[in-house]
Amino acid sequence: ALVSSCTAPFVCMAAADTTEMQAVEFDREDGEYSIQVDLEGGSGKASVTSPTLFTVKDGNGYAQIQWSSSNYDYMIVDGEKYLPTNEEGMNSVFEIPILTLDEAMPVVADTTAMGTPHEIDYTLTFYSDSIGSKSQLPQEAAKRVVGVAMVIIVGGGILNYFVNKRNRC
């Protein structure tokens, strides 16, 4: 039997039965959003970027998980293996499905930081009440700051040119 419940605006939970991990269906337009995520488990040294990019495709939600290290070479979510999408030398980034909201979602991440690969159990918690605009991401804010700084620099340069030109006359 299909179990379904809506716990927050734009979010519905559905599962084949209550013993399986519930797949999340998002009642939002396809697009990019932000979502708050917490990481628990492991040694406590690793972290993930939060808020993170959250993408809705055909009603399904996916999170871009960026680790604080470049040493993660795969993740396992609900038995499926996910490979990193980052460029070589950058911190490890994975696009994984969001299987549940507002409760811990078990994942496994394989790290090579200790010489030999080790699979480490973690949990990720995605918060439904934090879903917002992609512009809330720190990366997007940094882009806006750089844009404003460029406008100020160019504007200052133009103003300086005219002030100096006027003083010469």
Disulfide bonds with the S-S distance in Angstrom:
Cys6-Cys12 2.37
